Amino acid sequence: MEEKKLFNVDGEKCLKCGLCVKDCAFKVLASEEGGAPTMPHPEKCMRCQHCFAVCPTGAITFDGISSDAAVSTRGIDLPNASQVENWFKTRRSTRMFRDEDVDKEVLDKVLKLLANSPTGCNSHALKFICYPNRAAMKGFRNAFLKALEEHREGAKMLPRSLAVPAILMRNGKEDIFFRGASGILIVACDESMPMVTTPNEDVAIACSNFELLANANGIATCWCGFLKIITNEVPELLEKVSGISRTTPFYAMLFGKSAINYARGVERGEYAKIDYRE
């Protein structure tokens, strides 16, 4: 079976304009005699696909992907600045969810779009672990409580601020940790990948993008800060529950269908302290 080529140029479509060579940040591309682009050192390519994206005629096939498979920027339906501003000012962290699963196909679409999240050095060194519905969340909660019980049996006491919510949840009362969400997404660094330079930042950006995409598709979200806090007290918790090493950078997002309809956004303009340097 023939190995697919990382970088290939259709000579009939190529204008020899040099845009791909110019936009190659790591100077992996070069212009051969006559002006056509070539990739003499593919091992140095960071696979950002800028060459693929900038080509005006779609002459470049990258890693077996042709321009026909990509979204064109010409005539694309994009929100204007005012629409983006309105979304930004009206988004909310939902802490009250309906006892209802989100649509599986919509969730799958949103999760797959996270492949477009930027990462340091284009490493894409991320793992996405998703408990997509109430049945899966029940299992996650049970494993979570079991890990806390095992921690307590080892004579390691939780601070009261965490112990009391854990007791309430175990007794079927208020769920402060997970807010009754029908699902949770854990974004973790894939430390097995090379060139992992900004693991914490990559995780946070992916979570932010999940929030944006989920809300745009009618899925409410909430940053799960309690899970981060409690793993500081119980480092082995996620390793037991989800197989994530205690040293692995991660964050988690709750999601589901909102039980609240907000009438307006909030006003926080005074919190932005801008220090212009000219």
Buried (B, 14 or more C-beta within 10 A) or exposed (E): EEEEEBBBBBEEEBEBBEBBBEBBEEEBBEBEEEEBBEBEEEEEBBBBBBBBBBBEEBBBBBBEEBBEEEEEEEEEEEEEEEEEEEBEEEBBEBBEBBEEBBEEEEBEEBBEBBEEBEBBBBBBBBBBBBBBBBEBBEEBBEBBBEBBEBBBEEEEEBEEEBBEBBEBBBEEEEBBBBBBBBBBBBBBBBEEBEEBEBBEEBBBBBBBBBBBBBBEBEBBBBBBEBBEEBBEBBEBBBBBBBEBBEEBBBBBBBBBBBBEEEEEEEEEEEEEEEEEEE
